[in-house]
Amino acid sequence: MEKLVEILRQLGISKVKLAKLLGVSRQMIYNYLELNDINKWPKDKKVMLLNLLGVKTVEEIDDIKVDTDYIMKVESRIENLFSENLQNQKESLTPTAVFSGLAKKQKELMYNIVEIMREKLDDEHDEESYKFFLYLYHFLQTMNSSPELKYMLAYTSKAAGYTKPTDFVFDEEEQFVFESILFSAMTLYKSGGTQKSKLIESHKRFVNQIEQKKEDAMSRTVELNSARIQALKELGYTEITEKNAAEVFEKIAEIESRKVTN
């Protein structure tokens, strides 16, 4: 199971994403990964996982080598899966389907969250509320990538009086440090005790850091797209199909390797 977890990490497939691909809840994915043998998974989910990874047996997982070629093949399969399942996913968003499989406590919490969202999103012209929940959606999407985001939620709950300030659900030491720093920052913010010039410089660094990340990601996307176009050209194809996919991906990997050796 450790090998599978490592492969998923290298592929950038989070537990949330894997849950979507297999059509189960995130908690179910946690349950699956706690098992010591993939053969103990439900047969249909095991087959879906093997198909996603491009292997026929569980034993073959140990031989998987995660390189550029393999990553692109998996991404292609994921894209096809999302395309095929998009309509089915939309049709499954009924109240019964959304709450299906949840325990009473989780179901009640989800209901309360949905009710708040319905109330705030009722006015289609309220762009501010829409943006608020859009940012919340982005927050939830990235929450597993950074523990600090969970600490933010805990701080907010404590500051609002819903949770005791001495409760530490997550890593106590890290959460304690984060909450102390955030409290100091919030105190400065409310008191206005920071020079405007320093804030401008700090925000400029913040913007530059984000733009650099986007530029790096865009550069990699352009690089892969360029390799794909070059591979198709060298092979005499106009597009990637099921029949030529393996050949094209192999050519892309070859093109990528040329850059490393040159």
N, C-alpha and C positions, 0 to 999 in steps of 0.2 A: 504493500500500500504506500510505503514511503516513496517508492519509485514513481508511482502514479502522481502523487502529490507534487513531486519535484518537476515532472513533465508538465503538469498543468500550470505550475508557477512559471516555468520557462516559456510556455505558450501564451502567458498572460490571461489565462482563463480563470477567473475568480469563481468562488463557490456560487455566487449569485448568477453568474453567466452560465455555469455548468447546470444549475438548477433549471434555467430557462431552456437550455438545449435538451435536457432530458425530460422536461415537462413535469418537474416535481418541485416541492418547496425547498427553500434553502436549508431548513432544519433537516429535511430528509437527506440532503447531500451530506450534512454533518454526520448523520447516522450511518450512511453508507461508508464514509471514509473512516469511521471508527472501527469498522469490521476489518478483520485481519486477512480477508480473502475476497477478491472481487467476485469469485464464483458464488459467494453467498448473497450477492445482489439479486434483486428480481431479474428474471431471465431477460425480459424485454429491455430493461435499463442497461443491463450488462452488454447486450447486443448493440444498443445505441452508442454506448461508450466506445466499444471496440470499433464500430464503423467510423465514429468521429476521429479516433486515433489512427485509423487506417490499418488495423491489424485484424487477424481472424481468431486468434486465441489469446487468452490472458497471459500465457507464457511469453508471447512475442513482445509484450510491453517492456520487458527487461532489456530487449535489444534495440529499443527505439533510441535514435540519436537525434536530438533536437538541434537542427541547423536551419539555415535560411530556406533551403528547399523544403524541409519538412514543415516549417512554420507556415509557408505559403500554401502548401497543400491542405493543411488543417484549416487555415483561414478560408480557403475556397469552399471546403465542405461546410464550414459554419455559415458562410454567406448563403449557400444553397438551402441549408436547413432553415435559416431565418426567413428566407423568401417563401419557402413552401409552407411554413407554419404560421406566417403572418395573419392570414385570413382566419385560420382556425383559432388563433389566439384572441383575435377580436371577437369572434363569436362566443368564446368561452368567458368573456367578461360580464357574466350575469351575476346577480347577487348570490345565487346559490353556489356557483362555481368559485367565486372569489373567496367565500368563507369556508368552502369545503376542506375538510381535513384539519381545521384549526381547533385547538382546545378552547374551552370556555373562556379562560382568561385572555388568551390571544385574540379570540374572536371579538370579545367586548372592547378590547383596546383598538382593534382595527376599525370597528364600527364607530367608535368615538372620533377617531381621526378622520374617517370619511365624512362624518356629519359636520365636523368643523370646516372641512374643505368645501363641502357642498354649500354651506352657509356663506362662506367668503367668496366662492366662485359663482354665486348665483347671478351676479350682475356681469353680463358679458362685456360691458363697457368699462369695468373696473380693471384697468391695465395694471395698476399697482399690486392688487391682490394676485392677479395672474402671474406677475413676475416673482412675487414672493414665493408662491408655490413651485414655480419653475426652478428657482434657486434652491428650494428645499429638495426638489427632485434631484438636482445636481449634487446636493450635499449627501443624500442617501446613496447615490450611485458611487461616490468616492469614499464613503465612510470607512469601508474595510481597508482602504489603502493607507490610512493614517489614524493611529490611536488618538491623536490630539483632537480629531473631530468628535470622538465620543466624549472626550473630556469637556469639550465645549458644551455639549448637551447636558452633561451632569452639572456643570457650573450654572447654566441657565436655570435648570430645575431647582438648584439650591438657592440661587439668588431670588427666584420667584416665590420661595417658601414651600415648594411642593416636596422637597427632599431635605433631610437633615444635613447640615453642612459638614458633619463628621462622618457621613456615610461614604464609603469608597467601594463601588461595585467593580471597578476595573483595577488596573495596577495601582495600588495605593500610593506608592512613593512617587511615581510619575504623575499621577493625577493630582497629588498634593502640590507638587512643584508647579504644574501647569495652572492650577486654580489660583495659586498665590501670585504668579506672574500676571495672569489675566485680571485678577482683582486690582493689582497695582496699575495695570494699563487702563482699566475702566475708571479708576479713581482719577488718573491723569486726564482722561478724556472728558469726564464730567466737570472737572475743576478748570479745564482749559489752561492747565499749567505747563504747556509745552510751546516753545517758540514756533511760529508759523514756518519760518525758514527751515527748521529742522524737520518738520512734518513734510514739507514739500520735497526735501531731499530723500527722506525715507520712502515716501510714496513713489518717487521716481525710481528708486532701486527696486521697489515692489513691481512696478510696471515693466521694468527692464528684464527682471527675472522671468516673468510670465511670457513676455515676448520672445525671450531666448528659448524657452521650453517649446513654444509653438513653432519657432523657426527650426529647431532641431527635429521636431516631429514632422514638419512639412518637408524638410530636406530629405528625411528618410523615406517619406512617401513618394516624393519625386524620384528619388534614386531607384526605388523598387519598381515604380511605374516605367521608368526609363529602361530598366533591365527587362521588363516584361515586353515592351515594344520592340526592343532589340532582339529578344529571343524569338518573337513571332516573325520578325523580318528575316532573321537568319534561317529559320525553319521553313519559311515560305507560307506561313499561315496568316490569317487576318484576325482571328480571335481564338480564345481558349475554349475548347469544348471538352466533353467527357472523354472523347476518343484520344485527343492529343494532349490532355492536361498533364499526364505524367512526363511526356516528352518535353513539353514547354517548361515545366517546373525544373526539370533536370538541366535544361539549357540556361534557365535563369540562374540556377546555382553555379553553373560553369562560368557565366558572365560575372557573377559576384566574386568568384574565386580569382578571376583575372585581375580584379582591382586590388586584391590583397597581395598578389605576387608581384604586381608591377611597381 
